[in-house]
């Protein structure tokens, strides 16, 4: 079964053709980083207009790479939410028009659920490196840590569309904190890879930065206090005079910030694994590309099975949307979902609500 996936929740326009939930035939992505870099973050109106410009050529590119036509596609899957309203509208309305014209089933997909599914795509085995008889065996429960510019969540995943949310961010997502700290340090945008790179030359113990809510009994996150602590460090340094943000200071702050953020993420993750009794962990989202995080996860969770998507499937992509769409196709009729609208604050559970108009 071929599913054409469409993703436009933030600043990447993406189209992908996926066969039977796992085999990625194409994964076309148009990034908007260069458009937003001078603003230090995503400007929703600019992002929406860029999506409009990219949809048609990117869909054609995706089909061409897959060696398929729209007639070959069995269903369309689109990110309905959560995300930026204008950006989501572009993808949803384009998908609705395409599905209506071609008489294809239209599948609504939750963006975070797509990330939680991402470790299962583009592999010959399942996410844990084990042989699988069928497409994308996700029946074994696991703990999902979804970390990106807009999300920081711990989720108990019981199946492709069965979730229990254990904890979420109370304020800034960790990726957003990375972007803001990078801006404070004059590193630029996007902040994640820049902080990660600068941290390799810094001392993670140079500054004793706070670990917000790390020791609370719940599994929620908070990163605004950590960001504020870095802002105060920078203010104090700049008050000291000329050339305040020298290269070593920036590297030390980056390393100290990253160490604190990773410590919070993995401390909460470890407690969640212990409480749930789960022995499988999946990292997903753009921050899962972070080299410092990956090294810390490998060290701290060496005794359990850990799945991390390839970098191209960590950031926003349509392959994860198409892959998960395969599992939803059986319960989606050809005339379903055409009345739905974009849902910027869409809830992860219950999954049955994803397709409500």
PyMOL commands that set and color helices and strands:
alter all, ss='L'
color gray80, all
select helices_A, chain A and resi 33-39+44-66+85-102+111-120+174-184+191-199+224-239+247-276+286-289+291-300+311-314+319-331+351-355
alter helices_A, ss='H'
color red, helices_A
select strands_A, chain A and resi 2-7+12-19+23-31+75-81+105-110+142-147+152-159+162-168+280-284+305-308
alter strands_A, ss='S'
color yellow, strands_A
deselect
rebuild
show_as cartoon
